[in-house]
């Protein structure tokens, strides 16, 4: 768990920036420094790290989704064959705040190359979005296949699968349920959605 003192220090830093911006004044003789490219995301990153409100929203959304899934199955007559739910990965199942923190701390900008490196090497850095695992387990207990549709790179699918498995996500047939962006392919998910819908009844 991250140190609360660090969060307090960062929060005070954010407040200082906000007060300074609001007053429009600078100390005499000061030279305005170029802002970090990632500074705009600092407060949102701290929020996701620390906020009970964020966690409560996630839990509530996933609980509601689980209830809706049960209703769809109960109301269906007959029950659909091969029922499935489709989930994105990053910031839906996988908490990637460690990547955002790395970008900020090092004063970097997002690049596809930096992200691809994180996919490969950040297996032990990702966490779970609150409520995601409970929803996945609920769907699987209902006999619903959980499919992951993501623009993570297909070339890094082994690392993505390892990250999910490390977090306790069911890995049974996982490679067949990962629909990632093909190497050199489009970020559009339309073709992959069509492929899913040909195999499953997506609920």
C-alpha positions in Angstrom: 0.0 0.0 0.0 1.3 3.4 -0.9 2.4 5.8 1.9 -0.4 8.2 3.1 2.2 10.8 3.7 3.1 10.8 0.0 -0.6 11.3 -0.9 -0.8 14.2 1.5 2.3 15.8 0.1 1.0 15.4 -3.5 -2.4 16.8 -2.5 -0.8 19.8 -0.9 1.3 20.3 -4.1 -1.9 20.2 -6.2 -3.6 22.7 -3.9 -0.6 25.0 -4.1 -0.7 25.0 -7.9 -4.5 25.7 -7.8 -4.1 28.6 -5.4 -1.2 30.1 -7.4 -3.2 29.8 -10.6 -6.2 31.4 -9.0 -4.3 34.4 -7.6 -2.4 35.0 -10.8 0.6 36.0 -8.9 4.2 34.8 -8.7 7.0 35.4 -6.2 9.2 38.4 -7.2 12.0 37.3 -9.6 10.5 33.9 -10.2 10.7 32.4 -13.7 7.6 30.4 -14.9 8.6 26.8 -15.4 7.3 24.8 -18.2 4.5 22.5 -16.8 5.0 18.8 -16.9 3.1 17.2 -19.7 1.3 14.9 -17.3 0.6 17.6 -14.6 -3.1 17.9 -15.7 -3.7 14.2 -14.8 -2.0 14.4 -11.4 -5.2 15.2 -9.4 -7.2 12.5 -11.2 -4.4 10.0 -10.5 -4.4 10.9 -6.8 -8.2 10.7 -6.8 -8.2 7.1 -8.2 -5.5 6.1 -5.7 -7.2 7.5 -2.6 -10.9 8.2 -3.1 -13.6 6.2 -1.3 -16.1 7.8 -3.7 -14.3 6.3 -6.7 -14.3 2.8 -5.2 -18.0 3.1 -4.2 -18.9 4.2 -7.8 -17.1 1.2 -9.2 -18.7 -1.3 -6.8 -22.1 0.2 -7.5 -21.8 0.1 -11.2 -20.6 -3.5 -11.2 -23.3 -4.6 -8.7 -25.9 -3.0 -11.0 -24.4 -4.8 -14.0 -24.6 -8.1 -12.2 -28.2 -7.6 -11.4 -29.0 -6.7 -15.0 -27.2 -9.8 -16.2 -29.3 -12.0 -14.0 -32.5 -10.3 -15.2 -31.6 -10.8 -18.8 -31.0 -14.5 -18.2 -34.2 -14.9 -16.1 -36.4 -13.1 -18.7 -35.0 -15.1 -21.7 -37.2 -17.9 -22.9 -35.5 -20.0 -24.0 -32.1 -19.3 -22.4 -29.7 -18.1 -25.1 -27.0 -20.5 -26.2 -23.4 -19.4 -25.6 -24.3 -16.3 -23.6 -21.4 -13.8 -23.2 -20.5 -10.5 -21.7 -17.9 -8.2 -23.3 -15.5 -6.1 -21.2 -12.7 -3.8 -22.0 -9.5 -4.3 -19.9 -7.6 -1.1 -19.0 -9.5 1.0 -16.5 -12.4 -1.4 -16.7 -10.9 -4.6 -15.3 -7.3 -3.6 -14.9 -6.3 -0.6 -12.8 -3.3 0.9 -14.6 -2.7 3.8 -12.2 0.9 2.6 -11.9 1.4 3.5 -15.5 -0.1 7.0 -15.1 2.1 7.5 -12.0 5.2 6.5 -13.9 4.4 8.9 -16.7 3.9 11.8 -14.3 6.9 11.1 -12.0 9.2 11.0 -15.0 7.7 14.0 -16.8 6.8 11.9 -19.9 4.1 12.0 -22.5 2.1 9.0 -23.5 3.5 7.2 -26.6 2.4 3.8 -28.1 5.9 2.5 -27.5 5.9 3.5 -23.8 2.5 1.8 -23.4 3.6 -1.4 -25.3 6.6 -1.6 -22.9 4.2 -1.4 -19.9 2.0 -4.1 -21.4 5.1 -6.4 -21.6 6.8 -5.4 -18.3 4.0 -4.2 -16.1 2.5 -7.6 -15.4 3.2 -7.3 -11.7 2.2 -3.6 -11.6 -1.5 -3.7 -12.6 -4.3 -4.1 -10.0 -8.0 -4.7 -10.3 -10.7 -2.1 -10.7 -12.9 -2.4 -7.6 -15.8 -4.7 -8.2 -14.5 -6.1 -11.5 -13.5 -9.5 -10.2 -16.7 -10.0 -8.3 -18.8 -9.2 -11.5 -16.6 -11.6 -13.6 -17.1 -14.4 -11.1 -20.8 -13.7 -10.9 -21.1 -13.9 -14.7 -19.1 -17.1 -14.8 -21.2 -18.7 -12.1 -24.3 -18.0 -14.2 -22.7 -19.9 -17.1 -21.8 -16.7 -19.1 -18.6 -16.5 -21.0 -16.6 -13.3 -20.2 -14.8 -11.9 -23.2 -12.1 -9.2 -23.1 -12.1 -6.7 -26.0 -9.1 -4.4 -25.7 -6.7 -2.4 -27.8 -3.8 -3.9 -25.9 -1.5 -5.3 -28.5 -2.0 -8.9 -29.6 1.8 -9.4 -29.7 1.8 -8.9 -25.9 -1.2 -11.3 -25.3 0.9 -13.6 -23.1 1.8 -10.8 -20.8 -1.8 -9.6 -20.6 -3.0 -13.1 -19.9 -0.4 -13.4 -17.2 -1.5 -10.2 -15.6 -5.1 -11.4 -15.4 -4.1 -14.8 -14.1 -1.9 -13.2 -11.4 -5.0 -11.2 -10.2 -7.0 -14.3 -9.8 -9.1 -14.0 -13.0 -10.2 -17.4 -14.4 -7.7 -18.3 -17.1 -9.7 -21.2 -18.6 -9.7 -20.8 -22.4 -8.5 -17.3 -21.8 -6.5 -17.0 -25.1 -9.7 -17.7 -27.0 -11.5 -14.9 -25.0 -8.9 -12.2 -25.5 -9.7 -10.0 -28.5 -6.7 -7.7 -28.8 -5.5 -5.3 -31.4 -3.7 -7.2 -34.2 -0.1 -6.2 -35.0 -0.3 -3.4 -37.6 -4.1 -3.5 -37.4 -6.7 -0.9 -36.8 -7.7 0.3 -33.4 -11.3 -0.1 -34.5 -13.0 -2.9 -32.6 -15.8 -3.4 -35.2 -14.2 -6.5 -36.9 -13.5 -8.1 -33.5 -17.0 -7.4 -32.3 -18.4 -9.1 -35.4 -16.2 -12.1 -34.8 -17.5 -12.4 -31.2 -21.1 -12.0 -32.2 -20.6 -14.9 -34.7 -19.7 -17.2 -31.9 -21.7 -15.9 -28.9 -24.9 -14.4 -27.9 -23.6 -11.2 -26.4 -25.8 -10.0 -23.6 
